[in-house]
Amino acid sequence: MLRLRIQRTTWPRPALILTDTPHPDCPQCEGYGGTTRHYGHPETGEYDGTDWEPCTCWDETRRWVLLPLPRRTPPGGYSDEPPF
């Protein structure tokens, strides 16, 4: 079942999108949508970064554009770029 919300995105262009959200009661990710795994440098063992592993309870690529937004606000505060 989809759990949809409206979000603002800036890539590939500014827009309001409708997107899926992680399941809030997921036993694997506890509603965060994925888990992080810290790893160390193979030779020194020092912290070297973090990997993000998405959970199967949602699909972060499932999104639909609702309204394209202007790329930037002109000095006058109004835009003539479609759809405005």
C-alpha positions as a printed Julia matrix, in Angstrom:
84×3 Matrix{Float64}:
  0.0    0.0     0.0
  1.32   3.44   -0.89
  2.0    6.04    1.8
  2.17   9.24   -0.22
  3.34  12.74    0.71
  4.05  15.97   -1.1
  7.69  17.05   -1.26
  9.71  19.81   -2.92
 12.59  18.68   -5.1
 15.34  20.65   -6.82
 16.63  18.05   -9.27
 16.38  17.81  -12.26
 14.39  21.03  -11.84
 12.41  22.54   -8.96
  8.99  20.93   -8.57
  6.41  19.7    -6.12
  6.28  15.92   -6.29
  4.12  13.19   -4.85
  6.37  10.49   -3.42
  6.14   7.2    -1.55
  7.33   7.07    2.08
  8.76   4.19    4.13
  6.36   2.02    6.11
  6.29   3.47    9.67
  6.05   0.04   11.36
  8.68  -1.77    9.28
 10.64  -4.19   11.5
 13.79  -3.91    9.36
 14.25  -0.13    9.11
 11.84   1.07   11.84
 10.3    3.6     9.44
 13.54   5.26    8.31
 13.53   3.71    4.83
 16.88   2.03    5.15
 19.82   1.29    7.37
 23.29   2.75    7.61
 26.45   0.71    7.86
 29.69   2.33    8.97
 32.9    0.9     7.62
 36.58   1.39    8.29
 39.67   1.68    6.14
 40.97  -1.82    5.31
 44.54  -1.06    6.4
 44.15   1.29    9.35
 40.7    0.4    10.65
 39.88   4.11   10.98
 36.39   5.31   10.05
 36.21   5.62    6.25
 32.54   6.26    5.5
 28.96   5.1     5.73
 26.87   3.05    3.31
 23.11   3.52    2.97
 21.13   0.38    2.24
 17.5    1.14    1.28
 14.78  -1.05    2.77
 12.34  -3.12    0.73
  9.32  -1.46    2.4
  9.43   1.46   -0.05
 10.69   2.51   -3.44
 12.49   5.85   -3.34
 12.26   6.16   -7.14
  8.44   6.1    -7.09
  7.53   9.77   -7.57
  5.26  11.86   -9.73
  5.65  15.55  -10.59
  2.6   17.53   -9.5
  3.68  21.08  -10.28
  6.89  22.34  -11.9
  8.25  25.39  -10.07
 10.21  28.33  -11.5
 13.96  27.76  -11.61
 14.64  30.96   -9.73
 12.78  33.99   -8.44
 13.54  37.12  -10.46
 14.38  40.4    -8.69
 10.78  41.64   -8.97
  9.52  38.56   -7.14
  7.39  37.23  -10.0
  8.17  34.69  -12.68
  6.75  34.41  -16.17
  8.14  30.88  -16.57
  5.34  28.3   -17.11
  3.1   27.31  -15.37
  2.97  30.79  -13.79
